[in-house]
Amino acid sequence: MKKIFVLLVILLLISCNEEYEMNKIESLTSTVTTSLTVIDEEQALEQVWEYISNNRIYVEILSTDQSGNVVDINEVDDLGSIVKVSAIFSKGKNSKKVEWKPIKIDNVFILFREK
């Protein structure tokens, strides 16, 4: 019985940590979505990248074109056709989706860097 209790406590702590991480992502990405300049957007994405790489958070970037087609950003031939991007951050069972229109589309690729 004691082992089951300890296991439940560990699972609860892991779950709470993942929820905290997703809330932190929301805070960091709000800076991205409200950026007014290319440099501000780049710096905000750098902070997001630093956080997700340090916390092993998975990111998927989808792009929406002028026709409303949604595809993985790595499959887009003409980056100029992108109207908005969606970043889906996930870890365990928790995920957070953030949508925005990048000031400079190349900045989005900061999230794909390796550490």
C-alpha positions as a Markdown table, in Angstrom:
| # | Residue | x | y | z |
|---|---|---|---|---|
| 1 | Met | 0.0 | 0.0 | 0.0 |
| 2 | Lys | 2.8 | 2.4 | 0.9 |
| 3 | Lys | 4.5 | 1.8 | -2.6 |
| 4 | Ile | 1.2 | 2.6 | -4.3 |
| 5 | Phe | 0.9 | 5.8 | -2.3 |
| 6 | Val | 4.5 | 6.9 | -3.1 |
| 7 | Leu | 3.9 | 6.1 | -6.8 |
| 8 | Leu | 0.8 | 8.3 | -6.8 |
| 9 | Val | 2.6 | 11.2 | -5.1 |
| 10 | Ile | 5.4 | 11.0 | -7.7 |
| 11 | Leu | 2.9 | 10.9 | -10.6 |
| 12 | Leu | 1.1 | 13.9 | -9.1 |
| 13 | Leu | 4.3 | 15.9 | -8.8 |
| 14 | Ile | 5.2 | 15.1 | -12.4 |
| 15 | Ser | 1.8 | 16.2 | -13.6 |
| 16 | Cys | 1.9 | 19.4 | -11.6 |
| 17 | Asn | 5.4 | 20.2 | -13.0 |
| 18 | Glu | 4.2 | 19.7 | -16.6 |
| 19 | Glu | 1.2 | 22.0 | -16.0 |
| 20 | Tyr | 3.5 | 24.6 | -14.6 |
| 21 | Glu | 5.8 | 24.3 | -17.6 |
| 22 | Met | 2.8 | 24.8 | -20.0 |
| 23 | Asn | 1.8 | 27.9 | -18.0 |
| 24 | Lys | 5.3 | 29.2 | -18.3 |
| 25 | Ile | 5.1 | 28.6 | -22.1 |
| 26 | Glu | 1.9 | 30.6 | -22.2 |
| 27 | Ser | 3.7 | 33.5 | -20.5 |
| 28 | Leu | 6.7 | 33.4 | -22.7 |
| 29 | Thr | 4.8 | 33.1 | -26.0 |
| 30 | Ser | 2.6 | 36.0 | -25.1 |
| 31 | Thr | 5.7 | 38.2 | -25.4 |
| 32 | Val | 6.2 | 36.7 | -28.9 |
| 33 | Thr | 2.6 | 37.3 | -30.1 |
| 34 | Thr | 2.7 | 40.9 | -28.8 |
| 35 | Ser | 6.1 | 41.8 | -30.3 |
| 36 | Leu | 6.1 | 45.0 | -32.3 |
| 37 | Thr | 9.5 | 44.7 | -34.0 |
| 38 | Val | 11.5 | 42.0 | -35.6 |
| 39 | Ile | 14.2 | 42.2 | -32.9 |
| 40 | Asp | 11.6 | 42.0 | -30.1 |
| 41 | Glu | 10.1 | 38.9 | -31.8 |
| 42 | Glu | 13.5 | 37.3 | -32.3 |
| 43 | Gln | 14.5 | 37.9 | -28.7 |
| 44 | Ala | 11.2 | 36.6 | -27.4 |
| 45 | Leu | 11.5 | 33.4 | -29.5 |
| 46 | Glu | 15.1 | 33.0 | -28.2 |
| 47 | Gln | 13.7 | 32.9 | -24.7 |
| 48 | Val | 11.0 | 30.4 | -25.7 |
| 49 | Trp | 13.6 | 28.2 | -27.4 |
| 50 | Glu | 15.9 | 28.4 | -24.3 |
| 51 | Tyr | 13.0 | 27.3 | -22.1 |
| 52 | Ile | 11.7 | 24.5 | -24.2 |
| 53 | Ser | 15.2 | 23.1 | -24.8 |
| 54 | Asn | 16.1 | 23.2 | -21.1 |
| 55 | Asn | 12.8 | 21.5 | -20.2 |
| 56 | Arg | 12.6 | 19.0 | -23.0 |
| 57 | Ile | 9.3 | 20.3 | -24.4 |
| 58 | Tyr | 8.3 | 19.2 | -27.9 |
| 59 | Val | 7.3 | 21.7 | -30.4 |
| 60 | Glu | 5.4 | 21.4 | -33.7 |
| 61 | Ile | 5.0 | 24.3 | -36.0 |
| 62 | Leu | 2.1 | 24.4 | -38.5 |
| 63 | Ser | 1.6 | 27.1 | -41.1 |
| 64 | Thr | -1.6 | 28.4 | -42.6 |
| 65 | Asp | -1.5 | 29.9 | -46.1 |
| 66 | Gln | -3.8 | 32.4 | -47.8 |
| 67 | Ser | -6.1 | 29.6 | -48.9 |
| 68 | Gly | -6.5 | 28.3 | -45.4 |
| 69 | Asn | -4.4 | 25.2 | -45.9 |
| 70 | Val | -2.5 | 24.0 | -42.8 |
| 71 | Val | 0.8 | 22.2 | -43.2 |
| 72 | Asp | 4.0 | 21.6 | -41.3 |
| 73 | Ile | 6.1 | 24.6 | -41.8 |
| 74 | Asn | 9.0 | 22.5 | -43.0 |
| 75 | Glu | 6.9 | 21.5 | -46.0 |
| 76 | Val | 6.2 | 25.0 | -47.2 |
| 77 | Asp | 7.8 | 26.0 | -50.5 |
| 78 | Asp | 6.9 | 29.7 | -50.4 |
| 79 | Leu | 7.4 | 31.2 | -46.9 |
| 80 | Gly | 5.8 | 34.4 | -48.2 |
| 81 | Ser | 2.5 | 32.7 | -48.5 |
| 82 | Ile | 2.2 | 32.0 | -44.8 |
| 83 | Val | -0.6 | 34.0 | -43.1 |
| 84 | Lys | -0.1 | 32.7 | -39.6 |
| 85 | Val | 1.7 | 29.9 | -37.7 |
| 86 | Ser | 0.6 | 27.7 | -34.9 |
| 87 | Ala | 3.1 | 26.4 | -32.4 |
| 88 | Ile | 2.0 | 23.4 | -30.4 |
| 89 | Phe | 4.1 | 22.8 | -27.3 |
| 90 | Ser | 3.7 | 19.5 | -25.5 |
| 91 | Lys | 5.1 | 17.5 | -22.8 |
| 92 | Gly | 3.5 | 14.4 | -21.5 |
| 93 | Lys | -0.3 | 14.8 | -21.6 |
| 94 | Asn | -0.1 | 18.6 | -21.5 |
| 95 | Ser | 0.0 | 20.8 | -24.5 |
| 96 | Lys | -0.4 | 24.5 | -25.4 |
| 97 | Lys | -1.2 | 25.9 | -28.8 |
| 98 | Val | -0.2 | 29.4 | -29.7 |
| 99 | Glu | -1.1 | 31.2 | -33.0 |
| 100 | Trp | 0.4 | 34.4 | -34.4 |
| 101 | Lys | 1.4 | 36.2 | -37.5 |
| 102 | Pro | 5.2 | 36.4 | -37.4 |
| 103 | Ile | 6.7 | 39.8 | -38.2 |
| 104 | Lys | 9.6 | 37.9 | -39.8 |
| 105 | Ile | 8.9 | 34.3 | -40.8 |
| 106 | Asp | 12.5 | 33.3 | -40.5 |
| 107 | Asn | 12.3 | 34.0 | -36.7 |
| 108 | Val | 10.0 | 31.0 | -36.3 |
| 109 | Phe | 12.9 | 28.6 | -37.2 |
| 110 | Ile | 14.7 | 29.7 | -34.0 |
| 111 | Leu | 12.4 | 27.1 | -32.3 |
| 112 | Phe | 13.9 | 24.3 | -34.3 |
| 113 | Arg | 17.6 | 24.8 | -33.3 |
| 114 | Glu | 19.5 | 22.1 | -31.5 |
| 115 | Lys | 21.3 | 22.8 | -28.3 |
